[in-house]
Amino acid sequence: MPLSRTAQAALALAAASGLALAPAPALAAAPAPPPPPRQAEFAKVYAATAKYAYEPLAINDGFARTDECAADPDLGGMGYHYVNPANIGSVDPAKPAALLYEDTADGRRKLVAVEWIVYDADQDKGTDDDRPSLFGQPFDGPMDGHFPGMPIHYDLHAWLYKDNPSGRLSPWNPAVHCPAQP
């Protein structure tokens, strides 16, 4: 006895449903997805530094204001570094050694990034066995100091307050520009 159209449709639907629920074959060459960002560590940085969007609070908390804006014609800018000497050597996400600001159109300064600075233990640029890391990222360096008397050091930038096309942990940001120097 032939099946009615309704019965045929029900059987076809059941068969299709069974196929839809069957596990798909694994792709042999598919790479594993990258690990998720270290959001909990970045959250600590935001919690500790968001208040410094208001520049006077940074100065009040020991970050020394500067009027020298760091930029590279090929790589972009870093902005103005406000350094807190008490935080140099810290790899605590909540205690960056520097805050980076850029000028705004209304003449104020806007927080764009934070930076950790750790002095090289043996002051030898030929060794790096003391290289720190944070957020799963090794610090840049060892490198010479950026001003006379600054020791050989490592540093790590985190662009948490301004997007960086070069990457969140890249030292230079092509979207940051310094004013023309006289």
Z-matrix of the N, CA and C atoms (Angstrom, degrees):
N
C 1 1.439
C 2 1.526 1 107.64
N 3 1.338 2 117.08 1 126.70
C 4 1.465 3 120.78 2 -178.85
C 5 1.523 4 110.69 3 -72.05
N 6 1.347 5 114.61 4 149.69
C 7 1.465 6 120.73 5 179.26
C 8 1.516 7 110.13 6 -77.69
N 9 1.300 8 114.91 7 146.58
C 10 1.467 9 119.03 8 176.75
C 11 1.518 10 108.76 9 -70.97
N 12 1.323 11 115.10 10 162.86
C 13 1.468 12 119.95 11 178.26
C 14 1.521 13 111.12 12 -59.25
N 15 1.292 14 118.11 13 -36.29
C 16 1.457 15 121.62 14 179.89
C 17 1.520 16 110.08 15 -65.65
N 18 1.311 17 117.25 16 -41.98
C 19 1.454 18 121.26 17 179.60
C 20 1.524 19 110.58 18 -67.40
N 21 1.353 20 116.43 19 -40.70
C 22 1.464 21 120.15 20 177.99
C 23 1.539 22 110.31 21 -61.73
N 24 1.327 23 116.78 22 -42.85
C 25 1.470 24 120.82 23 179.92
C 26 1.524 25 110.38 24 -64.40
N 27 1.333 26 117.38 25 -40.21
C 28 1.456 27 120.90 26 179.88
C 29 1.524 28 110.76 27 -64.65
N 30 1.347 29 117.60 28 -42.53
C 31 1.462 30 120.83 29 178.29
C 32 1.535 31 111.28 30 -65.46
N 33 1.317 32 117.10 31 -40.85
C 34 1.468 33 120.56 32 178.88
C 35 1.527 34 110.06 33 -63.77
N 36 1.345 35 116.77 34 -41.33
C 37 1.465 36 121.00 35 178.91
C 38 1.531 37 110.62 36 -64.95
N 39 1.314 38 117.50 37 -40.80
C 40 1.464 39 121.24 38 179.16
C 41 1.527 40 110.35 39 -64.44
N 42 1.323 41 117.14 40 -42.46
C 43 1.473 42 121.00 41 179.91
C 44 1.521 43 110.39 42 -65.19
N 45 1.312 44 116.97 43 -43.49
C 46 1.468 45 120.78 44 179.91
C 47 1.520 46 110.73 45 -65.19
N 48 1.326 47 116.24 46 -40.29
C 49 1.466 48 119.78 47 178.81
C 50 1.518 49 110.39 48 -62.90
N 51 1.309 50 117.09 49 -40.43
C 52 1.460 51 120.62 50 178.84
C 53 1.519 52 111.71 51 -63.32
N 54 1.316 53 117.28 52 -39.28
C 55 1.466 54 120.30 53 177.91
C 56 1.521 55 110.93 54 -67.81
N 57 1.314 56 117.18 55 -38.07
C 58 1.463 57 120.72 56 -178.93
C 59 1.523 58 110.94 57 -65.36
N 60 1.329 59 117.46 58 -30.29
C 61 1.452 60 120.75 59 -178.53
C 62 1.522 61 112.60 60 -87.34
N 63 1.328 62 117.82 61 -12.13
C 64 1.466 63 120.56 62 -179.65
C 65 1.521 64 109.05 63 -69.63
N 66 1.327 65 117.90 64 141.67
C 67 1.463 66 119.53 65 179.48
C 68 1.520 67 111.27 66 -64.90
N 69 1.306 68 115.51 67 140.47
C 70 1.457 69 120.48 68 177.82
C 71 1.522 70 108.69 69 -75.44
N 72 1.320 71 117.48 70 147.12
C 73 1.458 72 118.72 71 178.33
C 74 1.526 73 110.05 72 -66.01
N 75 1.312 74 116.75 73 144.33
C 76 1.467 75 121.34 74 -179.75
C 77 1.520 76 109.71 75 -72.71
N 78 1.309 77 115.43 76 144.53
C 79 1.456 78 120.53 77 175.77
C 80 1.524 79 107.22 78 -84.21
N 81 1.284 80 116.56 79 119.56
C 82 1.459 81 121.02 80 -174.19
C 83 1.522 82 112.69 81 -64.26
N 84 1.331 83 118.42 82 -36.09
C 85 1.457 84 120.62 83 -173.67
C 86 1.526 85 113.53 84 -97.82
N 87 1.314 86 118.27 85 3.49
C 88 1.464 87 120.25 86 -177.00
C 89 1.531 88 110.10 87 -70.39
N 90 1.353 89 117.16 88 124.46
C 91 1.468 90 118.86 89 178.82
C 92 1.525 91 111.07 90 -73.56
N 93 1.297 92 115.02 91 154.36
C 94 1.465 93 120.18 92 177.05
C 95 1.523 94 108.89 93 -68.92
N 96 1.328 95 117.83 94 143.64
C 97 1.467 96 119.05 95 178.67
C 98 1.522 97 110.03 96 -66.58
N 99 1.335 98 116.70 97 152.27
C 100 1.465 99 118.61 98 179.48
C 101 1.527 100 110.20 99 -65.08
N 102 1.323 101 116.85 100 155.07
C 103 1.461 102 119.13 101 179.11
C 104 1.523 103 110.31 102 -63.60
N 105 1.321 104 117.88 103 151.19
C 106 1.462 105 119.56 104 -179.24
C 107 1.528 106 110.66 105 -65.56
N 108 1.333 107 117.03 106 152.61
C 109 1.466 108 119.53 107 178.90
C 110 1.525 109 110.68 108 -59.54
N 111 1.261 110 115.35 109 158.76
C 112 1.460 111 121.59 110 -179.29
C 113 1.516 112 109.77 111 -80.27
N 114 1.316 113 116.12 112 64.49
C 115 1.461 114 121.26 113 -173.23
C 116 1.524 115 113.17 114 -61.20
N 117 1.321 116 118.65 115 -35.68
C 118 1.464 117 120.06 116 -179.83
C 119 1.521 118 110.59 117 -64.66
N 120 1.354 119 116.96 118 -39.88
C 121 1.461 120 119.57 119 178.16
C 122 1.530 121 111.10 120 -68.79
N 123 1.332 122 116.99 121 -41.47
C 124 1.463 123 119.81 122 177.31
C 125 1.523 124 110.60 123 -63.63
N 126 1.324 125 117.28 124 -34.99
C 127 1.465 126 120.57 125 178.22
C 128 1.524 127 110.94 126 -61.72
N 129 1.344 128 116.87 127 -36.82
C 130 1.473 129 120.25 128 176.77
C 131 1.523 130 110.94 129 -62.64
N 132 1.328 131 115.86 130 -39.39
C 133 1.471 132 119.80 131 179.09
C 134 1.528 133 109.83 132 -65.06
N 135 1.321 134 116.61 133 -47.91
C 136 1.463 135 120.11 134 178.70
C 137 1.523 136 111.12 135 -57.84
N 138 1.320 137 116.38 136 -46.09
C 139 1.467 138 120.45 137 -178.01
C 140 1.525 139 111.34 138 -61.10
N 141 1.327 140 117.03 139 -37.03
C 142 1.465 141 120.95 140 -177.34
C 143 1.522 142 113.50 141 -82.87
N 144 1.332 143 117.92 142 -24.59
C 145 1.468 144 119.35 143 -171.53
C 146 1.521 145 115.73 144 -116.51
N 147 1.306 146 119.31 145 -9.96
C 148 1.471 147 120.70 146 -177.06
C 149 1.520 148 112.08 147 -56.84
N 150 1.319 149 117.37 148 -34.02
C 151 1.465 150 120.44 149 -179.20
C 152 1.529 151 111.89 150 -63.35
N 153 1.347 152 117.33 151 -21.39
C 154 1.458 153 120.67 152 -178.38
C 155 1.524 154 113.02 153 -78.99
N 156 1.320 155 116.71 154 2.27
C 157 1.461 156 119.22 155 169.06
C 158 1.528 157 108.35 156 -59.90
N 159 1.328 158 116.11 157 -27.36
C 160 1.464 159 122.26 158 172.78
C 161 1.528 160 106.14 159 -92.87
N 162 1.322 161 116.32 160 99.57
C 163 1.467 162 123.40 161 -172.08
C 164 1.527 163 114.72 162 -49.28
N 165 1.335 164 121.41 163 -41.96
C 166 1.469 165 119.47 164 -179.59
C 167 1.527 166 114.01 165 -57.47
N 168 1.329 167 118.21 166 -29.40
C 169 1.473 168 119.40 167 177.84
C 170 1.526 169 111.06 168 -68.03
N 171 1.326 170 117.60 169 -34.81
C 172 1.462 171 120.59 170 177.38
C 173 1.521 172 109.99 171 -64.10
N 174 1.306 173 116.19 172 -45.45
C 175 1.466 174 120.64 173 -179.98
C 176 1.520 175 109.94 174 -63.98
N 177 1.307 176 116.66 175 -42.32
C 178 1.469 177 121.62 176 178.82
C 179 1.536 178 111.98 177 -61.64
N 180 1.341 179 116.88 178 -31.32
C 181 1.462 180 121.53 179 -178.32
C 182 1.535 181 113.32 180 -92.11
N 183 1.338 182 117.59 181 13.41
C 184 1.463 183 120.49 182 172.53
C 185 1.513 184 116.87 183 100.07
N 186 1.326 185 118.87 184 4.35
C 187 1.464 186 121.61 185 176.40
C 188 1.525 187 107.83 186 -86.59
N 189 1.335 188 116.80 187 115.48
C 190 1.467 189 122.08 188 -175.58
C 191 1.522 190 110.79 189 -77.80
N 192 1.319 191 116.18 190 124.42
C 193 1.467 192 122.95 191 179.77
C 194 1.522 193 109.15 192 -69.41
N 195 1.327 194 116.33 193 144.30
C 196 1.452 195 122.20 194 177.08
C 197 1.523 196 109.63 195 -132.14
N 198 1.305 197 115.15 196 157.06
C 199 1.467 198 119.63 197 176.74
C 200 1.519 199 111.33 198 -114.25
N 201 1.338 200 116.81 199 15.46
C 202 1.458 201 121.14 200 175.91
C 203 1.520 202 108.59 201 -102.59
N 204 1.324 203 115.36 202 120.04
C 205 1.464 204 121.74 203 -178.07
C 206 1.526 205 108.87 204 -99.55
N 207 1.325 206 117.23 205 124.68
C 208 1.469 207 122.26 206 -178.42
C 209 1.524 208 110.39 207 -87.31
N 210 1.332 209 115.23 208 126.28
C 211 1.456 210 120.91 209 178.87
C 212 1.518 211 109.70 210 -149.89
N 213 1.319 212 115.75 211 154.33
C 214 1.452 213 123.20 212 175.33
C 215 1.529 214 106.63 213 -128.74
N 216 1.331 215 118.54 214 129.49
C 217 1.465 216 119.78 215 -175.62
C 218 1.528 217 114.09 216 -60.51
N 219 1.325 218 117.75 217 -25.65
C 220 1.461 219 120.35 218 -178.62
C 221 1.527 220 114.08 219 -97.69
N 222 1.342 221 117.02 220 -30.06
C 223 1.463 222 120.38 221 -172.58
C 224 1.522 223 114.76 222 -101.63
N 225 1.323 224 117.01 223 -22.57
C 226 1.462 225 120.92 224 -177.71
C 227 1.511 226 110.67 225 117.16
N 228 1.307 227 116.41 226 -153.21
C 229 1.451 228 121.01 227 -177.12
C 230 1.508 229 112.56 228 -124.36
N 231 1.332 230 112.81 229 168.81
C 232 1.462 231 121.48 230 170.56
C 233 1.525 232 108.64 231 -117.44
N 234 1.306 233 116.33 232 -32.17
C 235 1.451 234 120.92 233 -178.32
C 236 1.515 235 111.09 234 98.88
N 237 1.321 236 114.55 235 -158.20
C 238 1.466 237 122.82 236 -178.63
C 239 1.521 238 108.74 237 -90.32
N 240 1.330 239 116.48 238 126.73
C 241 1.461 240 122.02 239 179.25
C 242 1.528 241 109.52 240 -92.81
N 243 1.310 242 116.46 241 121.36
C 244 1.459 243 122.26 242 172.56
C 245 1.520 244 105.56 243 -105.76
N 246 1.328 245 117.30 244 111.10
C 247 1.460 246 121.49 245 -173.04
C 248 1.525 247 110.71 246 -103.18
N 249 1.328 248 114.52 247 136.98
C 250 1.462 249 121.51 248 173.07
C 251 1.533 250 106.50 249 -109.32
N 252 1.356 251 117.90 250 104.79
C 253 1.469 252 120.24 251 -177.05
C 254 1.525 253 113.99 252 -55.94
N 255 1.318 254 117.95 253 -29.00
C 256 1.471 255 120.64 254 -179.68
C 257 1.527 256 111.99 255 -65.69
N 258 1.333 257 118.04 256 -21.14
C 259 1.462 258 121.44 257 -177.79
C 260 1.526 259 113.57 258 -99.02
N 261 1.324 260 118.35 259 -3.17
C 262 1.465 261 119.87 260 177.09
C 263 1.526 262 107.79 261 -65.70
N 264 1.315 263 115.24 262 132.07
C 265 1.463 264 121.16 263 -177.62
C 266 1.520 265 112.79 264 99.61
N 267 1.326 266 117.05 265 -11.60
C 268 1.455 267 121.17 266 -178.89
C 269 1.528 268 111.14 267 -78.93
N 270 1.328 269 116.17 268 139.23
C 271 1.461 270 121.76 269 167.85
C 272 1.534 271 108.95 270 -118.98
N 273 1.317 272 115.09 271 21.36
C 274 1.461 273 122.71 272 175.02
C 275 1.528 274 107.34 273 -79.40
N 276 1.343 275 118.50 274 124.19
C 277 1.462 276 119.46 275 179.46
C 278 1.530 277 113.35 276 -54.35
N 279 1.323 278 117.59 277 -28.10
C 280 1.462 279 121.21 278 -177.88
C 281 1.530 280 113.46 279 -85.97
N 282 1.357 281 117.42 280 -1.65
C 283 1.470 282 119.47 281 -176.97
C 284 1.522 283 112.11 282 -132.07
N 285 1.337 284 117.71 283 66.41
C 286 1.463 285 118.69 284 174.98
C 287 1.527 286 110.00 285 -67.80
N 288 1.325 287 115.80 286 151.32
C 289 1.466 288 120.84 287 179.96
C 290 1.524 289 111.75 288 -79.94
N 291 1.322 290 117.32 289 -24.86
C 292 1.464 291 120.40 290 -176.82
C 293 1.520 292 111.18 291 -139.66
N 294 1.309 293 113.97 292 149.82
C 295 1.462 294 123.15 293 171.47
C 296 1.526 295 105.93 294 -113.86
N 297 1.318 296 117.93 295 139.17
C 298 1.452 297 121.62 296 -179.56
C 299 1.525 298 109.53 297 -112.17
N 300 1.329 299 114.60 298 130.75
C 301 1.459 300 122.09 299 -178.41
C 302 1.518 301 109.84 300 -122.53
N 303 1.332 302 115.52 301 157.02
C 304 1.459 303 121.31 302 170.88
C 305 1.522 304 108.54 303 -130.35
N 306 1.329 305 115.52 304 158.18
C 307 1.457 306 120.80 305 178.45
C 308 1.525 307 110.25 306 -71.37
N 309 1.315 308 115.40 307 147.92
C 310 1.460 309 120.89 308 173.76
C 311 1.526 310 108.26 309 -110.68
N 312 1.302 311 117.10 310 168.06
C 313 1.462 312 122.14 311 -177.74
C 314 1.529 313 112.20 312 -61.97
N 315 1.331 314 117.33 313 -27.61
C 316 1.471 315 119.85 314 -178.34
C 317 1.532 316 112.97 315 -91.42
N 318 1.352 317 117.21 316 10.93
C 319 1.455 318 120.60 317 176.03
C 320 1.519 319 115.28 318 87.42
N 321 1.287 320 117.68 319 3.08
C 322 1.468 321 121.12 320 177.39
C 323 1.515 322 109.12 321 -92.83
N 324 1.305 323 115.39 322 179.99
C 325 1.463 324 120.16 323 175.88
C 326 1.520 325 109.53 324 -119.33
N 327 1.327 326 113.39 325 139.85
C 328 1.460 327 121.46 326 -177.23
C 329 1.527 328 109.07 327 -114.57
N 330 1.326 329 116.91 328 131.87
C 331 1.460 330 122.64 329 175.64
C 332 1.527 331 108.86 330 -66.45
N 333 1.348 332 116.21 331 128.15
C 334 1.462 333 119.82 332 -179.15
C 335 1.534 334 113.28 333 -122.07
N 336 1.345 335 116.81 334 -27.15
C 337 1.469 336 119.24 335 -175.80
C 338 1.525 337 110.03 336 -159.59
N 339 1.324 338 115.13 337 172.47
C 340 1.459 339 122.77 338 174.52
C 341 1.527 340 107.65 339 -131.47
N 342 1.332 341 115.72 340 160.32
C 343 1.465 342 120.06 341 -177.42
C 344 1.523 343 110.27 342 -145.14
N 345 1.338 344 114.93 343 140.52
C 346 1.462 345 121.88 344 173.41
C 347 1.518 346 107.68 345 -105.99
N 348 1.325 347 116.92 346 138.60
C 349 1.461 348 123.25 347 -179.79
C 350 1.523 349 107.78 348 -127.74
N 351 1.337 350 116.20 349 126.72
C 352 1.459 351 122.06 350 178.79
C 353 1.528 352 107.51 351 -130.23
N 354 1.336 353 116.22 352 124.22
C 355 1.461 354 120.25 353 178.72
C 356 1.527 355 110.28 354 -69.38
N 357 1.335 356 116.04 355 142.96
C 358 1.452 357 122.91 356 177.52
C 359 1.518 358 109.03 357 -69.87
N 360 1.309 359 117.00 358 126.41
C 361 1.472 360 121.78 359 -173.63
C 362 1.525 361 113.33 360 -60.22
N 363 1.340 362 117.40 361 -42.56
C 364 1.469 363 118.38 362 -176.43
C 365 1.530 364 112.96 363 -101.11
N 366 1.332 365 117.68 364 1.27
C 367 1.469 366 123.28 365 179.24
C 368 1.529 367 111.90 366 53.63
N 369 1.332 368 116.20 367 35.75
C 370 1.456 369 122.69 368 178.67
C 371 1.530 370 107.97 369 -123.03
N 372 1.322 371 116.42 370 111.67
C 373 1.466 372 120.28 371 -179.13
C 374 1.525 373 112.50 372 -67.86
N 375 1.337 374 117.39 373 -11.70
C 376 1.454 375 121.31 374 179.32
C 377 1.520 376 113.65 375 -81.64
N 378 1.317 377 117.46 376 -8.64
C 379 1.466 378 120.72 377 178.29
C 380 1.525 379 109.02 378 -122.81
N 381 1.309 380 115.47 379 152.09
C 382 1.470 381 118.48 380 178.38
C 383 1.525 382 112.00 381 -143.85
N 384 1.332 383 116.61 382 27.47
C 385 1.462 384 119.69 383 -177.87
C 386 1.531 385 112.65 384 -71.79
N 387 1.339 386 117.21 385 -6.23
C 388 1.464 387 120.63 386 177.14
C 389 1.532 388 111.63 387 -109.44
N 390 1.343 389 116.66 388 17.18
C 391 1.472 390 121.08 389 -179.08
C 392 1.525 391 110.04 390 -62.50
N 393 1.340 392 117.28 391 121.14
C 394 1.467 393 118.99 392 176.69
C 395 1.529 394 111.07 393 -80.13
N 396 1.314 395 115.28 394 168.81
C 397 1.462 396 120.80 395 173.85
C 398 1.529 397 108.38 396 -144.17
N 399 1.299 398 114.12 397 157.00
C 400 1.461 399 121.93 398 178.77
C 401 1.523 400 107.03 399 -152.56
N 402 1.306 401 118.52 400 143.83
C 403 1.466 402 123.60 401 -177.28
C 404 1.528 403 111.34 402 59.35
N 405 1.342 404 117.36 403 26.60
C 406 1.450 405 120.94 404 -177.74
C 407 1.516 406 113.10 405 74.71
N 408 1.309 407 117.57 406 12.27
C 409 1.468 408 123.20 407 -176.43
C 410 1.525 409 110.24 408 -117.31
N 411 1.335 410 118.60 409 123.19
C 412 1.464 411 119.50 410 174.50
C 413 1.526 412 110.16 411 -66.31
N 414 1.326 413 116.63 412 144.73
C 415 1.461 414 121.40 413 177.23
C 416 1.533 415 109.55 414 -66.66
N 417 1.330 416 116.55 415 155.34
C 418 1.455 417 122.55 416 172.90
C 419 1.525 418 108.47 417 -76.33
N 420 1.330 419 116.93 418 146.91
C 421 1.451 420 121.44 419 178.61
C 422 1.514 421 110.59 420 121.63
N 423 1.328 422 116.60 421 -168.72
C 424 1.459 423 126.53 422 2.41
C 425 1.532 424 111.05 423 -69.60
N 426 1.334 425 114.51 424 149.72
C 427 1.462 426 120.75 425 -177.22
C 428 1.521 427 109.96 426 -141.08
N 429 1.327 428 114.56 427 159.34
C 430 1.458 429 119.97 428 175.90
C 431 1.518 430 109.85 429 -63.43
N 432 1.329 431 115.33 430 158.22
C 433 1.456 432 120.43 431 174.95
C 434 1.521 433 110.96 432 -64.18
N 435 1.298 434 116.52 433 157.70
C 436 1.462 435 121.73 434 -176.84
C 437 1.524 436 112.47 435 -92.20
N 438 1.323 437 117.62 436 -4.53
C 439 1.457 438 122.12 437 176.38
C 440 1.525 439 107.49 438 -150.32
N 441 1.322 440 118.26 439 158.81
C 442 1.465 441 120.17 440 -178.44
C 443 1.531 442 111.60 441 -54.91
N 444 1.321 443 114.81 442 131.34
C 445 1.460 444 120.59 443 178.84
C 446 1.519 445 114.29 444 92.29
N 447 1.327 446 118.19 445 -13.67
C 448 1.468 447 119.60 446 177.97
C 449 1.523 448 108.56 447 -76.82
N 450 1.331 449 117.74 448 126.72
C 451 1.462 450 120.96 449 -178.17
C 452 1.540 451 112.76 450 -67.59
N 453 1.333 452 114.36 451 165.63
C 454 1.464 453 120.80 452 170.23
C 455 1.527 454 106.35 453 -58.87
N 456 1.327 455 115.95 454 138.54
C 457 1.464 456 118.64 455 -172.88
C 458 1.522 457 111.76 456 -152.32
N 459 1.312 458 113.88 457 174.33
C 460 1.461 459 124.74 458 170.86
C 461 1.521 460 106.72 459 -116.63
N 462 1.335 461 116.41 460 151.56
C 463 1.458 462 117.91 461 172.97
C 464 1.522 463 110.97 462 -147.69
N 465 1.306 464 114.67 463 160.07
C 466 1.459 465 121.75 464 178.57
C 467 1.516 466 108.15 465 -143.17
N 468 1.327 467 115.93 466 127.49
C 469 1.465 468 122.63 467 178.26
C 470 1.528 469 109.43 468 -101.77
N 471 1.307 470 116.45 469 146.95
C 472 1.470 471 121.79 470 173.58
C 473 1.525 472 107.83 471 -133.22
N 474 1.311 473 115.65 472 113.53
C 475 1.469 474 122.83 473 -178.83
C 476 1.527 475 108.31 474 -87.38
N 477 1.321 476 115.16 475 83.19
C 478 1.460 477 120.63 476 -175.72
C 479 1.520 478 112.72 477 -97.36
N 480 1.306 479 117.29 478 -17.54
C 481 1.460 480 120.52 479 -175.47
C 482 1.522 481 112.99 480 -113.41
N 483 1.317 482 117.57 481 -0.74
C 484 1.464 483 122.53 482 174.37
C 485 1.521 484 106.81 483 -150.31
N 486 1.318 485 116.05 484 133.42
C 487 1.451 486 120.62 485 179.34
C 488 1.527 487 109.92 486 -61.73
N 489 1.320 488 116.26 487 139.99
C 490 1.455 489 121.65 488 177.59
C 491 1.525 490 108.26 489 -121.34
N 492 1.334 491 117.75 490 111.39
C 493 1.466 492 120.18 491 178.99
C 494 1.526 493 113.46 492 -59.43
N 495 1.331 494 117.48 493 -21.02
C 496 1.464 495 121.24 494 179.56
C 497 1.522 496 112.68 495 -85.19
N 498 1.329 497 117.47 496 -8.02
C 499 1.459 498 121.59 497 179.18
C 500 1.511 499 112.11 498 123.10
N 501 1.309 500 115.97 499 147.30
C 502 1.458 501 122.15 500 -176.47
C 503 1.518 502 112.92 501 -57.76
N 504 1.332 503 118.57 502 -32.67
C 505 1.466 504 121.66 503 -175.95
C 506 1.533 505 112.76 504 -110.16
N 507 1.305 506 116.79 505 18.83
C 508 1.466 507 121.58 506 177.17
C 509 1.527 508 109.87 507 -79.43
N 510 1.339 509 118.52 508 144.93
C 511 1.469 510 118.90 509 -178.96
C 512 1.528 511 113.94 510 -68.28
N 513 1.313 512 117.98 511 -38.51
C 514 1.468 513 121.61 512 -176.02
C 515 1.518 514 110.52 513 -106.68
N 516 1.326 515 115.61 514 145.62
C 517 1.462 516 121.63 515 179.72
C 518 1.528 517 108.64 516 -122.97
N 519 1.338 518 118.13 517 113.22
C 520 1.464 519 120.08 518 -179.69
C 521 1.531 520 113.53 519 -65.29
N 522 1.319 521 117.92 520 -11.73
C 523 1.466 522 120.82 521 178.51
C 524 1.529 523 112.64 522 -90.47
N 525 1.351 524 118.00 523 -1.12
C 526 1.465 525 121.91 524 178.43
C 527 1.521 526 108.68 525 -104.21
N 528 1.329 527 115.73 526 130.12
C 529 1.456 528 121.58 527 -178.37
C 530 1.516 529 109.62 528 -127.11
N 531 1.318 530 115.09 529 140.83
C 532 1.455 531 121.17 530 177.11
C 533 1.523 532 109.07 531 -98.21
N 534 1.332 533 116.24 532 152.16
C 535 1.471 534 117.98 533 176.89
C 536 1.525 535 110.06 534 -66.42
N 537 1.314 536 115.82 535 154.60
C 538 1.469 537 120.60 536 178.38
C 539 1.529 538 109.10 537 -61.49
N 540 1.326 539 115.99 538 134.94
C 541 1.466 540 121.25 539 178.88
C 542 1.526 541 108.96 540 -88.45
N 543 1.339 542 118.19 541 138.67
C 544 1.471 543 119.93 542 -179.51
C 545 1.514 544 112.39 543 -69.18
